[in-house]
Amino acid sequence: MGAVDFGYLEGFAAGDRRVVSEVLTLFRQQAEAWVLSLDAADPAWRDVVHTIKGSARGVGANALGDICAAAEAEGPTGLAAVRAALEAAVADIAAYQARA
């Protein structure tokens, strides 16, 4: 299984491919901004991780959501795992959109 459960999002959007595409495109755009704040020196890193967690779960990137929850609890040492999981989710989304 990939980093994103696209079936979840497709079901939530009642199969409307346009909605799915718009949501995934927005997620990818937001990810570009989020990654810049995934730095322990950024005082807002925990808020960003919390935002990513909610957005990830909304699109079906449950592993990313879980990793974000762990980073919120453990502190900035979890940021590398968040970055890696975010990159995996974005890559999975890009591949999905290329096939659609």
C-alpha positions as CSV (number, residue, x, y, z in Angstrom):
1,M,0.0,0.0,0.0
2,G,1.2,3.5,-0.8
3,A,1.5,6.5,1.4
4,V,-2.1,7.6,0.6
5,D,-5.4,5.7,0.7
6,F,-7.0,7.2,-2.4
7,G,-10.0,5.0,-2.0
8,Y,-10.8,6.9,1.2
9,L,-10.8,10.3,-0.5
10,E,-12.6,9.0,-3.6
11,G,-15.4,7.6,-1.3
12,F,-15.5,10.8,0.7
13,A,-15.9,12.8,-2.5
14,A,-18.6,10.4,-3.8
15,G,-16.4,9.5,-6.7
16,D,-16.2,13.1,-8.1
17,R,-12.8,13.0,-9.7
18,R,-12.8,16.8,-10.1
19,V,-13.1,17.3,-6.3
20,V,-10.5,14.6,-5.6
21,S,-8.1,16.4,-8.0
22,E,-8.7,19.8,-6.5
23,V,-8.2,18.5,-2.9
24,L,-5.0,16.7,-3.9
25,T,-3.6,19.7,-5.8
26,L,-4.3,21.9,-2.8
27,F,-2.6,19.4,-0.5
28,R,0.5,19.4,-2.7
29,Q,0.6,23.2,-2.8
30,Q,0.3,23.4,0.9
31,A,3.0,20.9,1.4
32,E,5.4,23.2,-0.4
33,A,4.8,25.8,2.4
34,W,4.6,23.3,5.2
35,V,8.0,21.8,4.5
36,L,9.7,25.3,5.0
37,S,8.4,25.4,8.6
38,L,9.4,21.9,9.6
39,D,12.4,23.1,11.5
40,A,12.9,23.0,15.2
41,A,14.2,26.6,15.1
42,D,10.8,27.7,13.8
43,P,8.6,28.5,16.8
44,A,5.5,27.5,14.9
45,W,6.7,24.0,14.0
46,R,4.2,22.3,16.3
47,D,1.2,24.2,14.8
48,V,2.4,23.2,11.3
49,V,2.7,19.6,12.3
50,H,-0.8,19.7,13.7
51,T,-2.2,21.2,10.5
52,I,-0.4,18.6,8.4
53,K,-1.9,15.9,10.6
54,G,-5.4,17.0,10.0
55,S,-4.9,17.6,6.3
56,A,-3.2,14.2,5.9
57,R,-6.0,12.3,7.5
58,G,-8.5,14.2,5.3
59,V,-6.9,13.0,2.1
60,G,-6.2,9.5,3.4
61,A,-2.5,9.8,4.2
62,N,-3.0,8.1,7.5
63,A,0.6,7.1,8.1
64,L,1.6,10.8,7.8
65,G,-1.1,11.7,10.2
66,D,0.2,9.2,12.7
67,I,3.7,10.4,12.3
68,C,2.6,13.9,12.9
69,A,0.8,12.9,16.1
70,A,3.9,11.2,17.3
71,A,6.0,14.3,16.5
72,E,3.6,16.5,18.4
73,A,4.1,14.3,21.5
74,E,7.8,13.6,21.2
75,G,9.0,17.1,20.1
76,P,11.2,18.4,17.4
77,T,13.2,15.1,17.1
78,G,10.2,13.8,15.2
79,L,10.4,16.4,12.5
80,A,12.7,14.4,10.2
81,A,10.1,11.6,10.1
82,V,7.4,14.1,9.4
83,R,9.4,15.5,6.4
84,A,10.0,12.0,5.1
85,A,6.4,11.0,5.4
86,L,5.2,14.3,3.8
87,E,7.6,13.7,0.9
88,A,6.3,10.2,0.4
89,A,2.7,11.4,0.5
90,V,3.4,14.1,-2.0
91,A,5.1,11.7,-4.3
92,D,2.3,9.2,-4.0
93,I,-0.2,12.0,-4.9
94,A,1.8,13.1,-7.8
95,A,1.9,9.6,-9.2
96,Y,-1.8,9.2,-8.7
97,Q,-2.6,12.5,-10.4
98,A,-0.3,11.5,-13.3
99,R,-2.3,8.3,-13.8
100,A,-5.7,10.1,-13.6
